[in-house]
Structures are given as structure tokens and as C-alpha cells.
Amino acid sequence: MKIAVIGAGVIGVTTALELVSHGHEVVVYEKGSGIAQQASFAASGFMGPGLVNSWTASGLFSRQFKKWLTGESGIHVNGLLQFPGGWVWQWLRACGHPEAGLKLASLQRLAFYSQEVFKGVTEQYGLSYENSPGSLLLCRSEADFQEVELQLSLLKDAGILYKTLSAADTQLLEPALSTETELWGSVCFPHDAVANCRQFTILAKQEAEQLGVVFKTGHEVLPLSISKPGLLNFADKETALFDHVVVCAGIHSKALVQKLGIELPVLAVHGYSLSAALREEMDAPTCGVLDAKHQVAIARSGQRIRVSGMCEIGPARPTAEENTRLLYKVLNDWFAGAAKTQDNVQVWRGTRDVMSDGVPVLGLSGVPGVWLNTGHGNHGWACSSGSARAIADMVSGRDCEIDLKGLGIERF
Ligand SMILES: Cc1cc2nc3c(=O)[nH]c(=O)nc-3n(C[C@H](O)[C@H](O)[C@H](O)COP(=O)(O)OP(=O)(O)OC[C@H]3O[C@@H](n4cnc5c(N)ncnc54)[C@H](O)[C@@H]3O)c2cc1C
């Protein structure tokens, strides 16, 4: 079948690779000048189910609200009018919903499956990219640990390995960790990993191209039309007809499908990362580290240290300093000597597409021939390979290897 993929971030590229492997003729349209230049550009890189969490996890709202009031959360709302009322209403309902735990379990399952598919793809094509094994959730206090208990209990039920460590054992595992910052303990996820999302996406694109996928950058697809959803119209007035269209346009997916009568309840949540040259190997983390209190991640990516986090809703604050202060603070709290932060620091602002119930939308859109692989929020990299395989299976009429309950558009 002739299939169009809209968007060449990690989701679109992995989807294209899976579709061509399933025997389809695939064209990827990207409005930018290259691939992985939006949300997939400089993400933290955490993979695996361990640190996957949903914005609707039990108690998260009240805890984050308190932290927001005290300025500890890394959340910044630039004008309350930035919140679409419908999104907030659906989000509050999802937070209190008795099945919120099931949603989180679906997300963890998807991340777990994704990790398996990702390993297979890496082996099959012999891909080599920056990565480090394991991740660690640092808890400054017992309260930090209690915040992730739901997440952990679901992992346990699913048989996914993690280990709770005392402060002393955490220090043994991560010798470069500062002893001057108060540490209660940590949760270690030995089978999770950190890897470079953009680098992987570029390699996956090259493999897809060799298998026959055509990538057309600089091609902006206009909103799909209900009269002929398989007919793509481009900003430069060209058109092209396909049997199927898979929408992988990140935060822009909403506008692409609105005229089909599909209302995606998605919020643009911006985040930041700093990438700085490694200063001293011995002072750097060996695995991916997430500060539970501030939700700031620190990881080594080749010869660089990447620090990321923050949730900004609305326009950016005027100075980069205001936006990244917390990232520098957390880096200094834990790995003060790891990075050269005096000059040549790459500061990046990326946009996550967060669905009101905290999990992505995967599957048929309800309009024949139009498929959705979008709304991945905080975990698009972790869930990319599995989501791509599942969509390719569905489009090809095969059974999915994973139960996608709770991830379809029909839930809204
Ligand atoms: C600070 C930060 C840290 C993160 N850390 C992690 C992490 O540790 N682990 C993790 O799993 N995830 C993480 N994420 C989330 C992850 O980066 C995203 O979920 C993922 O990159 C989404 O990929 P995507 O392909 O859906 O979107 P994108 O990468 O944004 O790709 C969408 C593409 O569609 C194109 N497009 C849009 N509209 C059109 C159109 N009309 N026509 C043609 N092309 C179009 C865009 O130009 C873009 O290239 C993080 C995000 C941020 C912001």
C-alpha cells in the first residue's frame, strides 16, 4: 500500500522504518528543513519503563501545585489563559478517575515493549549511537520516594525490575554524586537506559531510505480534509494521493486532523535542556539520573553532559537565565564538576504534546485511512519503537504484539 507519514521526528521516522519493513511504499513529509529538529532534537534521552510516569498519576496534581506555589517544581505558567479550558477539565477528571492507574500501566507496558523492539532494530541494522545503561531516581527526602510509589507498584505487578537503595548504596553506584546535597536514597532501574534520540533518528532515517522510504523535507502538509482524507495538500499547492496517512506531527497533529472532526485534547508544554562539554569524566554520572523533587534529569551523552527538565506553559520568559536557573542548580547540587558550563552551552527549548489523560493516541483515527501516532508528551523517545511497530501492524491488518487498551482515540 502507498502510505504517507506526516512529520519526521523520532515518531515519524520509526513509523516509516516499520512500515517499509512491513512491505509498504512510504513517503515521509516534513515541513522543516531536516529531521528530528523539533521535540526530538535534544531531549533527555531516558528510555525504558522505569521512569515513565503520567501527568494524571494519583496525587500528582496536589503535590505539584504545592511545589509550584513554593517555586520548587520547575513548572512555569506564563498567563493562566494559556490553559485551554477543555484540556484542564478533562485532565482534572482523568486525575481523579479510578482507572488512572490502568492508563499508567498501559504507558509502562508500551515503554517496555518499545525497549524490546528498539533492541531488535538496533541489532538488525547494526546501529551505533551514544548511550549509557541504567537510570537512577534520586530522592532528597522520603516524601520524594512516596511520590513515585504508584509508579513502582505497577512496575512490580508487571514484573519489571527496580531496586530501592539507601543513600550510601546510591553513592557506591554513582561515586561522582556530591555528598554535600542531602540524599535520602534512590530507586535504581538497571534495565532502563539513556540514549541519544536525535542520533538514533538520523540513523533510522538512513536505514529507512535504503529500504526505499522517500523523505520530503520542506513540505508542509495542510490540514486533512474529510471529503478525501488520503489526498494531501501542501503549502506550495502540490497534492499527492495515498491509501493511508499516519499523522506523527507532534504538537501540530491537532491542527492537521481538526477538519476531520477529531479534537485532540493536547497541551503544548515546553521544556529546556542544556548540553555542555564534559569537563572531567570522574565527576560525571555513569547512568541517567533524575532528581525526583525538581524533575530535572542529568545524563552523559558521549562527550557532553545534558541537563533537562522544566514545564513551561505559554510564551518563553524573556531571558534564558530565568528559564535554565533550576537546571544549573540541580547540576551543581549533584555533579558540580562534570561539565564545562562557562561557555558554548547549547540551550534548547522543546515542546512536548501532552494529552489531557497523560498517555499518547495510537491507532485508527475514526476516519478510514487516517492513523494517529501522536500525543507522546514526556515519553515519545521511550515509546517510539513500540508505537511504530504497533501502528505498522495495525495498518497492515496484522495482530499487534501488545495490548493497546486505553491508548485509542475512542477514549475521548
Ligand atoms: C526537555 C524535554 C526532555 C525530554 N526528555 C525525554 C526523555 O528523556 N525520554 C522520552 O522518552 N521523551 C522525552 N521527551 C519527549 C520527546 O522528546 C518527545 O515525546 C518526542 O521527541 C516526540 O517526537 P515526535 O516525532 O512526536 O515529535 P517531533 O519531534 O516534534 O516531530 C514532529 C515533526 O512533525 C513536523 N510537522 C509538524 N506539522 C507538520 C506539517 N503540517 N507538515 C509536515 N511536517 C509537520 C515537525 O516539523 C516535526 O519535525 C522530552 C521532551 C522535552 C521537551
The ligand as a Gaussian input file, in Angstrom:
#p B3LYP/6-31G(d) Opt

LIG

0 1
 C       13.026000      18.924000      27.622000
 C       12.490000      17.622000      27.097000
 C       13.014000      16.437000      27.564000
 C       12.507000      15.210000      27.098000
 N       13.053000      14.038000      27.569000
 C       12.551000      12.848000      27.156000
 C       13.105000      11.619000      27.639000
 O       14.028000      11.602000      28.423000
 N       12.549000      10.453000      27.208000
 C       11.497000      10.432000      26.349000
 O       11.014000       9.359000      26.025000
 N       10.976000      11.580000      25.843000
 C       11.469000      12.779000      26.244000
 N       10.934000      13.946000      25.770000
 C        9.777000      13.858000      24.871000
 C       10.223000      13.505000      23.460000
 O       11.256000      14.365000      23.089000
 C        9.022000      13.644000      22.514000
 O        7.929000      12.912000      23.012000
 C        9.346000      13.118000      21.117000
 O       10.509000      13.709000      20.609000
 C        8.163000      13.410000      20.195000
 O        8.525000      13.048000      18.890000
 P        7.554000      13.381000      17.676000
 O        8.168000      12.781000      16.487000
 O        6.145000      13.041000      18.048000
 O        7.558000      14.978000      17.601000
 P        8.591000      15.957000      16.884000
 O        9.981000      15.528000      17.141000
 O        8.207000      17.346000      17.274000
 O        8.312000      15.723000      15.353000
 C        7.146000      16.180000      14.705000
 C        7.567000      16.657000      13.329000
 O        6.398000      16.930000      12.552000
 C        6.707000      18.035000      11.731000
 N        5.436000      18.646000      11.286000
 C        4.509000      19.249000      12.063000
 N        3.483000      19.679000      11.312000
 C        3.756000      19.336000      10.042000
 C        3.080000      19.513000       8.805000
 N        1.899000      20.156000       8.743000
 N        3.643000      19.042000       7.675000
 C        4.842000      18.387000       7.717000
 N        5.541000      18.216000       8.863000
 C        5.000000      18.670000      10.005000
 C        7.509000      18.955000      12.636000
 O        8.258000      19.903000      11.903000
 C        8.374000      17.949000      13.393000
 O        9.619000      17.749000      12.764000
 C       11.438000      15.191000      26.178000
 C       10.929000      16.386000      25.679000
 C       11.439000      17.608000      26.116000
 C       10.876000      18.872000      25.576000

